[in-house]
Amino acid sequence: MAKATREAYGEALAALAAENRKVVVLDADLAGSTKSGDVKKTAPERFFDMGIAEADMIGTAAGLAASGYIPFASSFAIFATGRAWEQIRNSVAYPHLNVKIAGSHAGISVGEDGATHQACEDIALMRVLPGMEVFVPCDAAETAAVVNYAAAHEGPCYIRLGRSKAEDVYTVDNLPDLKKIHVLREGKKIAVFACGLLVQEALKAADLLKAEGIDITVVDVCAIKPADEDGIAAVLASHETIVTCEEHSVIGGLGSLVADVASARCPRKITRIGIQDQFAESGTAAQLMEKYGLTAAAIVRTVKAL
């Protein structure tokens, strides 16, 4: 059943808060949209609406972490990572505090709110921080697993979430190791690495290409950091053509990660599908994904051109 990763986040967080009294949840006046407000139903005494004050929210989360709690701080990705970046750097990452940051409505699929609300830099901003773990789940089951992992992990984490519904890729019974890449489709010569909503688009592209006699490998990369460099290098070594797909700038995200591994471990030319050093605009999620080439059809065109 299709479900937005932000919805899965709210459900998993509510269940987690009901079980673990150390879990506290903060939001910056967007609890209905980020779905962190689901916690009000199971643990209202551990839910705090901090208002439109993201920097204060992160500072408070740092204090709660220093006091032994497990804080999850949520807002739109553009505000959670952009407006509060200094506080995340100096109050969370530098002292390596146990704060979990969830950025919802990431990428251009946030839609009509336009470029000011479309976080296409958040992976890069979080990936560069020492000790910060970064996850981009592609569906509901993977999101729930990331939430539970983050709560059990001692240290800062960033979880990137989307507004749009995402078709199921996994079930709770067939989830892979979150720290490893997961090969969803085995092909020949051509490998496509994807994260978030682009995983489903890559799978659709694989079906379209198979109908034309082209078998591609599709790889889900949920953990951007720490990266499964061994797994990525193995795919690079066994394929001639490499494509990366992400709803993020091609600078600093998944494409950069794969290129980093290629430069160090197995040289390959990397073709990156993503936001090409530009701001998007207002429009429906479908219109924007089509215009900026983040669809199965665009992946097919790229693969065939290569």
N, C-alpha and C positions, 0 to 999 in steps of 0.2 A: 504494500500500500504506500503510495507516494506521500511523503511527509517532509516538510522543511526541516533542515538540521537545527534551526532555532527552536522549533517545536519539540524535537527530540531532546534537545538540551534542557528545556524547561521540565519535561517529564522526568528525565534522569536525575536532574538536580533535586526535584521535589522528593523523589524516592530516596535519594542519598541523604538529604537533610532529615528525613523521618527516621533513618537508621543510625545516623552518626551525629551526636550532639555537638561535635567539634566544628561541624560545617555551618558557616554563616554566609549569608548572601547579601550583596549590596548591588544597587542599581542606580543609575543616574537619570531618574524620571522617565524611563522608557520600559518599565517592567512588563507592560502589556505587549509591547512589540518584541522585546528580547526573550519573552516567556519566562524570565527569572521569577516573575510574579506568581508562578505556579507554587512556589515555596510557601506563599502565604496560607495555602490550604493545609499544609502538613506541619509547618514549623513557623508560624507567624512571628513568634518572639525572636527568631533569628533571621528575619528579613528586614533590611534597612533601605529605605528610599532616600538617597543622599541629595536628591534634587539635581538641577542642572549644574553640577559642580564635579566634573570628572576628576580633576586633580585632587580635590578633597576626598573623593571616593577612594582613589588609589592610596592616598596617605593614610586614611582610616583603615583600609584593608591591610596595609603594612603593619600598623599598630596592632591589629587583631592577630595577625600572623605571629608577631613578636610575643604576643600573650598566649600563644599555644593553640589558637584556633586555625581552621582551614577556610579562609575566605575566598569566595567566588565573586568577582566584581564584573558586572555586565553593563554594556552600553553598545550603541552602534559602533562598528569597527573604526569608523573615521574619527570618532571622539575618544573611544577607549584607548586607541594607540597613538592618535595624532595629538589631541589636545592635552593628554596626560603623559606624553612620552618622557618628559624630564622627570616626573615623579616615578614613573616605572623604572627609569634608569637608575636614579639615585636612591630611591626609597625601597625598591623591590629587588632589582637585579644586582646592584652593588652589594647590599648586605645579604643577598641570596635568601630572601624571605619566601615563605611558603604561600605565595599569593597566586591564585588562578584567575586569569583575565580572559573573559569571553567577549569576542567582538562579533556581534550579529550584523545582518544586512551588509555583509562585505561584498566587494566587487560591483559590477555595473548592473547586476540583476536586482539591486534595490529599486531600480527603475526611475519613476517620475521625479523623485526628489533631486535628481540631477547631480552634476559633478561634485558639488560641495558635500554631498552625502555618500558618494561612491568611493569607498576605500579600495584603491588599487595599489597601495604602497605598504599596507599593514604587515604583510609577511616579511618584507624587507626590513621594516622598522623593528620588528620583534626578533627576526633571525640574527641581526647584528649584535644583539645584547648578549654579553657573556653569561652563560648558565641558563638562559631562557630556552625552554623547550617549546616547539611550535608544531601544532597539529591542524590539519585541514581535512576533517572527515567528509566523506562523500554521501553518506546516507544516515538514516535513523539509527540503525544498529551500530554502525561505526561511531557515531556521535556518543551514544550511551556508553560505549566501551571507553572512549576517550575521557569522558567525565569521570568515570569510576577510576580509571588509571590516574588522572590528575589528582584526585582526592587522596589516593594512596601514595603518590610520589611526593617525596620531600624536596621542594624547590619550586621556583616560578614556572608557570606554564601559560602559553597563549593558545586559545582554541578559536579557530576562525569558523564562523557560522553564516549561513545564507538565509535569505528571505523566501526564495522560491521553493516550491515543493520539489523533492528529489526522489526519483524512483529507487526502489530497494535494489541494492547490489548484494547485500549480505543478509543473513538472518542471524539471530543470536546464537545459533548452533554452529555456524560455519565462519565465525570471525577469525581472521588471521592475527598473528602477532602484530600489534600496533607499531612496534619499533622496526618492523621489516616491510620492505616493499611487497606487494602481492600481485603476482601475474594472474590476471583475470582471463586472458585469452592468449593461447600459444600460437605464434605465427612464424614466418620466415623472413629473414633479412631486414624487415622494417619493425621498429619498436616505437610505441607511442606511450610516453609517460604522462600521467594526468593526475590532478587532484581536485577535490571538491566537485562541483557540478559538471566539470569537464570529463570526469570519469564516465558518466552515463553517455555523454556525447561521443566519447572515444569508442565505447562499446557499440553504439549505434553505427558509427563510421565503420567499425570492423565488420558488422553485418552487411553493410552496403558494399564494401570492398570485396568481401567474400563472394558476393553474387557476381562479381566481375573477375573472379579467379585470383584475387590478391588476398593473401592471408597475412594479417599483421598481429604483432604481439601488443597487448594492452596491459599497462602496469599502473596500479593504484599506488600513489605515494601519499600516505596519510601523514607520516612523521617527516616534516621538513627538517626538523632539528630536534634531537640528534638524528642525523641521516643514516640510512642503511647503505653506507658507501660500498660495502662488499656486494650487496645485492644489485645496486645500480651498476657497478663495474662489471659484474657478471653478464648483465643484459647488454651493456655496451660491447663487451667482447664477442658476444654471439650474434650481433646484428650489425648490418652495414649502414643502415639509415636510421637516424634518431630524430624523433619529434617530441616536443614537450607542449602540453596544453594546460593553461591556467586562466582563471578569471582574475587576473592580477597583472601588474606591469611585468613585461618580460625582463625587466631589470630587478635583480635582487630576490626573485621568487624561485619557483620550481625550475624554470629554465636555467637560471644562474646556478642552482644547486647541481643539476646534472652536468652543466658545462664545467663546474669546478671539479667534479669527480673525473670527468673525461680528461681534463688537462693534467690531472695528477696520476691517473691510473690507466686510462685506456683512450688515447686520442681519437676523437670522432667529431665530425661536423654536426652541430646541433641546430635544428630548425625550431624556432620558438613561436608557438601560437599563444597570443595573449594581447594585452594592451600595449601598443607600440609607442611608448614614450609620449603619451598624449592624454588629455582629459576627454571624457565622454560627454554626454549631454542628457537632457531629459527625454524620456520615452518609456514605453513598456519594456519589461524585461526581455520579451521575445524580440522586439524591434532592435534593442541594443545589442543583444547577443548575435543577432543576424548581421547588423551593420559592422560590428567589430570582429567578425569572423570567429566567434566562439560557439560554433555549431558543428554537428556531425558532417553536414555538407561541406563546410569549410575545411574540416580535417581531411575529408575525402579528396578535395581539390588539391590540398597541400601534398598529400601522400602521392597522388597520381603525378603531380608535377615533378616530384623528386625521383 
